[in-house]
């Protein structure tokens, strides 16, 4: 059974009492406003919830760091079919992502959902172009029957002042030394020099999501 939610100041829009079960208790929700949820009645708008509608944004990892040009990826399945995957960055719509990448791992979990094998989405994205600091990516999946689901990742971009370095021989590591912090596996490389003679300290750490070492900190050295 599906439900519909009404703000308390919208009582005029509630269905007549004889159109829902009197024994069904109201659900009181305290999310900045008191609301009630009642069973949906015949004639109510909106599709029935899809029990197999799942969206998973894998990268960028929520709470982690991102740097340079890297993957933005995930997967989505729905028994009614995925209509589109939309990308929003810092609250602004950017583009519709390509959907249909092969994901045998998802197929193994959802073998009875149509097209679960071709459920991946992804994009190569220059995270450095966002600038250093905290940013948010939101993915919105829309199904063929009109449902939608959002998933958000908030992450920190580590970047040089120039978001694309193409000078031959740079970054330069000729004077750099390396230290490894055994407690968490962080690798520190310093100094790293750019073509404009600015120097930086880099820290790298293993990422399970990407199965490789990623830059987790870029710090300018005076």
Helices and strands as residue ranges (DSSP letters): E 3-7, G 8-13, G 17-19, E 29-30, E 34-39, E 54-59, E 65-66, E 69-77, E 82-89, E 92-96, E 98-101, H 104-109, G 116-118, E 120-126, G 127-130, E 133-143, E 148-157, E 177-181, E 186-193, E 199-207, E 212-221
